[in-house]
Amino acid sequence: MRVIPGAVIGWDMGAALALGAALGISPPAIAELLPAFEAVMVRRVNEQIAASRD
């Protein structure tokens, strides 16, 4: 993940592509699906970070 103090700003796409390849997922499929997954996961992780501050 790429982070700044108190928030996640994105995933390391190289690592995500390597993980997908290790799982046997084709690179075109990873490239197509990853942006949508990343957006949801970043939002959820940041919500959890914010909730833990309260």
N, C-alpha and C positions, 0 to 999 in steps of 0.2 A: 504494500500500500504506500501511497504517497501521502504524507501527513504534514500538517503545520500544528503548532501548539494548540491543542483543544479541538482539532477537527481533522477529518480525513478528506482529502481533496481528489483522490482517485486511486486506481489500482496501477501497479507496475504491469503494463501490458505485455512486456517480454516474458515476465514470469507467468502471467496468466496463459499466454500462448504455449509456453513450455509445459505447463501443468495439463492443459487440454490435450496436447500432443501425447504426453505420457499416459493419459487416460484413453487414448485411441480415438479422439475426436478430430475430425479433419480440420485443417487450418481455415478453409473457407467458412465452415460452420461456426468455428470459434469467432472469426472476424465478424460474422453476421450477428451473432447472439450476444457477444460480450458487451457491447455498449449499453444495451438495455439492462443487462444484469448489473453492470457496474453502477449505473445511475441509481437503481433501487438499493443496492447494498451500501453505497456511500451515504444515501439519505438515511437509511436505517441505522447505520453505525453512528452517524452524527446525532440522530435522535437519542440513541442510548447514551452517548457522551453527555448531551445536554441534560438528560434526565438524571444522570448520576451526580451532576453538579448541584441539583436542587436539594 
